[in-house]
Amino acid sequence: MEKANAVGSGSATNGEVSPPPRKVALITGITGQDGSYLTEFLLNKGYEVHGLIRRSSNFNTQRIDHIYVDPHNAHKAHMKLHYADLSDASSLRRWLDTILPDEVYNLAAQSHVAVSFEIPDYTADVVATGALRLLEAVRSHIAASGRSHIRYYQAGSSEMFGSTPPPQSETTPFHPRSPYAASKCAAHWYTVNYREAYGLYACNGILFNHESPRRGENFVTRKITRAVGRIKVGLQNKLFLGNLQASRDWGFAGDYVEAMWLMLQQEKPDDYVVATEESHTVEEFLEVAFGYVGLNWRDHVVIDKRYFRPSEVDNLKGDASKAKKVLGWKPRVGFEQLVKMMVDQDIEMAKKEKVLVDAGYIDAQQQP
C-alpha cells in the first residue's frame, strides 16, 4: 500500500542519491495547543505530518493556519488534515492504513476539567475509550501489515494524581478528582496494557500543566492574561475566578512537545513525568500577570463560587528527574517568562479588539 500524498519517493535520478524518505507522524488533536506546537516541531525535524480533525460547522484550525499549505502544492504541503474522530474506530483504522505513520501521537481529548463534570459521559468516551480505540487500531494495523516499528504516544495529565501529595513522579499513586482525570487514568493503563500484552511501542507522557499564548481562553491561565489585556486597554473591568489557592506546576507547551518526541526516540518504551518542578498558586499567576502591566489584581478580581470544582485538586508539583536523566530534557521557559509571554500577546489582541470596538464593528462585552 502506498502512502497517501507521500512526499519524496527516495528514488535517484541522474546518478544522484536522493534523501531518505520522510518520517510520517499522525497526530490526533492537531488543532489544539499541543498539536500546533508538536506539528511545528516535527516539520522542523523533516517529518511529514498528518492530523485528524473533527467535522465542525466552524473552522477550528486557527492554531495551525500559519503552517497550512494547500495539499495541491504537494511538494510544499508536508502537513495534511483528515476528518476522523476518536469516537469512530473505523475512521481511525482507515487513516492508519492509508497514511502508514511511523509515529502516532494521541493528543485529542475533552481536556477541560470543569467541563468534564458537566459532560462526564462524553469525556470518558473520548478521553478513555477513544484512546483504547486508537490503540486497538494501531495494534490491528500492525497485525495486518507487519509494520511493527510504529511508535505510539499517549498524552497523560498531572490531574491523574489528584489529591496525592506532591512531588509526584512516575511511581506516585493516582487519585483522580474529576471525570477528566479518571478518564486519563484509564487511557494511561490501556496504554501500559497494550505495551505489555502486545509488545506495542507505547509511551505515556504524564505532562503537568503547560500553557502558552495558544492556550484556550476558558483555561484559567489564558482567562487571566486575556482579561489583563482587555482591562489594560479599557474593554473590561472585572475578572471572575474561583479558587485562587490551587497550586500548579506550570510550564511552556512549546518545551513540552519536545519531550513527547524524545520519548518515542528511545530504545525501549516507558512512561515519563514532564514538569518544571516548581509550583505556583493562581494568586501568584495573578500577581505576575497584572503586575507586569502595572495593575493590582485585587482591584479587578471577583471570586465566583460557580468556578469552584466539586472536588478540588490542591497542589500539583512534578518530579521530572527521570525525563531529565533518560531523555536529556529540561524546560527552557520559566514561570514569569511564560506569564509575560502570554500577557504580551493578549495585550496586542486587546488593542486590535479595541480598534474594532471604537469603530463600532463589535461591542465591548464583559468577559467572565
C-alpha positions in Angstrom: 0.0 0.0 0.0 1.3 3.5 -0.9 1.3 6.4 1.4 -1.5 9.0 0.7 0.1 12.0 -1.0 3.5 10.8 0.1 6.3 13.4 -0.2 9.6 12.1 -1.7 9.9 8.6 -3.2 13.5 8.1 -2.3 14.4 7.3 -5.9 17.6 8.6 -7.5 17.9 10.3 -10.9 20.9 11.2 -13.0 23.1 9.2 -10.6 22.3 11.5 -7.6 21.4 9.9 -4.3 18.0 11.1 -3.1 17.4 12.0 0.5 15.9 9.3 2.8 12.1 9.2 2.9 10.5 11.5 5.4 9.3 10.1 8.7 5.5 10.2 8.9 3.7 11.3 12.0 -0.1 11.0 12.7 -1.4 13.5 15.4 -4.9 13.4 16.9 -5.8 16.8 18.5 -3.6 18.6 15.9 -5.7 21.8 16.1 -5.1 22.1 19.9 -2.4 24.0 21.7 -0.1 21.0 21.9 -0.9 19.7 18.5 0.1 23.0 16.9 3.5 23.2 18.7 4.2 19.5 18.0 3.4 19.9 14.3 5.8 22.8 14.1 8.5 20.8 15.9 8.1 17.8 13.7 8.0 19.8 10.5 11.3 21.4 11.5 12.6 17.8 12.0 11.7 17.0 8.4 8.6 14.9 9.1 5.5 14.6 7.0 2.7 15.3 9.5 -0.9 14.1 9.2 -3.6 15.4 11.6 -7.0 14.1 12.4 -9.7 16.7 12.9 -13.4 16.6 13.8 -16.0 17.9 11.5 -17.4 21.2 12.7 -19.6 23.9 11.1 -16.9 26.4 12.2 -13.3 26.1 11.2 -11.2 25.5 14.3 -7.8 25.3 12.6 -6.6 28.8 13.6 -3.6 27.5 15.6 -2.2 25.7 12.6 -3.3 28.1 9.8 0.1 29.7 9.6 1.7 26.4 8.7 -1.0 25.1 6.4 -0.2 24.7 2.7 -2.8 23.7 0.2 -2.3 19.9 -0.5 -2.4 20.6 -4.2 1.1 22.0 -3.7 2.3 18.5 -2.9 6.0 19.4 -2.9 5.4 22.0 -0.2 2.5 20.5 1.8 4.2 18.5 4.5 1.2 18.8 6.8 -2.2 17.3 5.8 -5.5 17.1 7.6 -8.1 14.4 7.5 -11.6 14.0 9.1 -11.8 11.4 11.8 -12.9 11.1 15.4 -11.8 9.2 18.5 -15.4 8.1 18.9 -15.3 6.4 15.4 -13.0 3.4 15.4 -13.4 2.8 11.6 -12.1 6.2 10.7 -9.0 5.7 12.9 -8.1 2.3 11.3 -8.8 3.6 7.8 -6.4 6.5 8.2 -3.7 4.3 9.8 -3.9 2.0 6.8 -3.8 5.0 4.3 -1.2 7.2 6.0 1.1 4.5 7.2 2.6 6.5 10.0 5.9 5.8 11.8 4.8 7.6 14.9 1.3 8.2 16.4 0.6 11.0 18.9 -2.7 10.9 20.7 -3.3 14.4 21.9 -7.0 14.6 21.4 -9.3 15.0 24.4 -12.1 16.8 26.1 -9.4 18.4 28.2 -11.3 20.9 30.4 -11.5 19.6 34.0 -14.6 21.7 35.0 -16.4 20.9 31.8 -15.8 17.1 32.5 -18.2 17.4 35.4 -20.8 18.8 33.1 -20.4 16.2 30.3 -18.8 13.1 32.0 -20.1 10.5 29.6 -18.7 12.3 26.6 -15.4 13.0 28.4 -15.0 9.3 29.2 -15.9 8.2 25.7 -13.3 10.5 24.0 -10.5 10.5 26.6 -10.6 6.9 27.9 -12.4 4.8 25.3 -11.1 7.0 22.5 -7.5 6.1 23.5 -8.5 2.4 23.6 -10.0 2.7 20.1 -6.8 4.2 18.8 -4.5 1.7 20.5 -6.6 -1.1 19.1 -6.5 0.4 15.6 -2.7 0.6 15.8 -2.5 -3.0 17.1 -4.7 -4.4 14.4 -2.9 -2.3 11.7 0.4 -3.7 12.8 -1.0 -7.3 12.9 -2.4 -6.9 9.3 0.6 -5.0 7.8 3.6 -6.2 9.8 4.7 -2.6 10.4 5.9 -3.4 13.9 8.1 -0.3 14.1 5.2 2.1 14.7 5.6 4.0 18.0 2.7 5.4 20.0 2.5 8.4 22.4 -0.4 8.8 24.8 -0.9 12.2 26.4 -1.4 11.8 30.1 -2.1 14.5 32.7 -0.9 15.6 36.1 -4.6 15.7 37.0 -4.4 11.9 37.4 -2.5 12.4 40.6 -5.4 14.5 42.0 -5.2 14.5 45.8 -2.0 12.6 46.1 0.6 14.9 47.9 3.4 16.4 45.8 6.0 16.0 44.5 4.5 13.5 42.0 6.7 11.1 39.9 6.1 8.1 37.7 5.8 5.9 40.8 3.3 8.1 42.6 -0.2 6.5 43.0 -3.0 8.1 41.0 -6.0 9.6 42.9 -8.1 11.3 40.2 -10.6 14.0 41.3 -12.6 14.6 38.2 -14.2 12.6 35.3 -11.4 14.0 33.1 -8.7 12.8 35.4 -10.3 9.4 35.9 -10.6 9.0 32.1 -6.9 9.9 31.6 -6.0 7.2 34.2 -7.9 4.7 32.1 -6.1 5.8 29.0 -2.8 5.5 30.8 -3.4 1.9 31.9 -4.8 1.0 28.5 -1.5 2.1 27.0 0.5 0.2 29.6 -1.7 -2.9 28.9 -1.2 -2.8 25.1 2.6 -2.3 25.7 2.7 -5.4 27.9 0.2 -7.6 26.2 1.1 -7.0 22.5 4.6 -5.6 22.7 3.5 -2.3 21.3 6.0 0.5 21.5 3.7 2.8 23.6 4.7 5.6 25.9 2.7 7.7 28.4 3.7 11.3 28.9 2.4 12.5 32.2 2.6 16.2 31.5 2.0 18.8 34.2 0.2 22.0 33.3 1.6 23.6 30.2 0.5 26.9 28.9 1.2 29.3 26.0 -0.3 32.2 24.1 -2.2 29.5 22.2 -4.0 28.1 25.3 -7.8 28.0 25.1 -9.4 31.1 26.6 -11.6 29.1 29.0 -8.5 27.8 30.9 -7.6 29.8 34.0 -4.2 31.0 32.8 -5.4 32.3 29.5 -8.5 33.6 31.0 -6.3 35.7 33.3 -4.0 37.0 30.6 -6.8 37.7 28.2 -8.5 39.8 31.0 -5.3 41.6 31.7 -5.1 42.8 28.1 -8.7 43.9 28.0 -8.6 45.6 31.3 -5.4 47.4 30.3 -7.0 48.9 27.2 -10.3 49.7 28.9 -12.5 47.0 27.4 -13.1 45.2 30.7 -13.0 45.9 34.4 -13.7 42.7 36.3 -12.4 39.1 36.1 -14.4 36.4 37.8 -12.4 33.4 39.2 -12.7 30.5 41.6 -10.1 29.0 43.9 -7.0 31.3 44.0 -5.1 28.9 46.3 -4.9 26.0 43.8 -1.2 25.4 43.1 0.1 24.1 39.8 3.4 23.2 38.1 3.1 25.5 35.0 5.5 25.1 32.0 5.6 26.2 28.4 3.8 23.9 25.9 6.5 24.6 23.3 9.0 23.0 25.6 6.8 20.0 26.4 6.3 18.8 22.9 10.0 18.1 22.6 9.7 15.7 25.5 6.9 13.9 23.7 9.1 13.4 20.7 12.1 12.3 22.8 10.0 9.6 24.4 9.5 7.9 21.0 13.2 8.1 20.1 14.3 5.8 23.0 15.3 2.2 22.5 12.6 1.0 24.8 9.1 2.4 25.5 8.4 3.8 29.0 6.4 6.4 30.9 7.7 9.8 31.9 6.6 12.8 34.1 7.3 16.1 32.3 7.3 19.2 34.6 9.2 22.2 35.7 9.4 21.0 39.4 8.1 24.4 40.5 4.6 25.0 41.9 2.7 28.4 41.9 -0.8 29.3 43.0 -3.4 31.0 40.9 -2.9 34.1 43.1 0.8 34.1 42.2 -0.1 33.9 38.5 -2.4 37.0 39.0 0.4 38.9 40.8 2.8 38.4 37.9 0.3 39.0 35.1 -1.4 42.1 36.5 1.9 43.4 38.0 3.6 43.2 34.6 1.3 45.9 33.2 1.2 48.0 36.4 -2.2 46.8 37.7 -3.3 45.5 41.0 -5.2 42.3 40.6 -7.2 42.9 43.8 -8.9 45.9 42.1 -10.4 43.6 39.4 -10.8 40.0 40.5 -14.1 38.8 41.9 -14.5 35.4 43.4 -17.4 33.5 42.0 -18.4 30.2 43.5 -19.6 28.8 40.2 -15.9 28.3 39.3 -15.1 26.1 42.2 -14.8 22.4 41.4 -17.0 19.8 43.1 -13.7 18.1 44.2 -10.6 20.3 44.2 -7.0 19.4 43.4 -4.9 21.5 45.8 -1.3 21.1 44.7 0.4 19.5 41.7 4.2 19.6 41.5 6.1 17.2 39.3 9.3 15.3 39.8 10.8 15.2 36.3 14.2 13.7 37.3 13.6 10.6 35.1 12.9 12.7 32.0 16.0 14.8 32.7 18.2 11.8 33.1 16.9 9.4 30.4 15.6 11.9 27.8 18.0 14.7 28.5 15.1 17.0 28.6 14.6 20.2 30.7 12.3 23.2 30.4 13.7 26.3 28.8 10.9 28.9 29.7 10.5 29.8 33.3 7.2 30.7 35.1 7.5 34.6 34.9 8.7 34.4 31.3 5.7 32.3 30.4 3.2 34.6 32.1 4.7 37.7 30.4 4.8 35.9 27.0 1.1 35.3 27.3 0.3 38.8 28.5 2.2 40.3 25.7 0.1 38.5 23.1 -3.1 39.3 24.8 -2.3 43.0 25.1 -1.8 43.0 21.3 -5.1 41.1 20.8 -6.9 43.5 23.1 -5.5 46.5 21.2 -6.9 45.1 17.9 -10.2 44.4 19.6 -10.4 47.9 20.9 -9.9 49.3 17.3 -13.0 47.3 16.2 -15.0 48.4 19.3 -14.1 52.1 18.8 -15.1 51.8 15.1 -18.5 50.3 16.2 -17.9 47.0 14.5 -18.2 44.9 17.7 -19.5 45.6 21.2 -17.2 45.5 24.2 -18.6 42.8 26.4 -17.5 41.8 29.9 -15.6 38.5 29.7 -16.5 36.5 32.8 
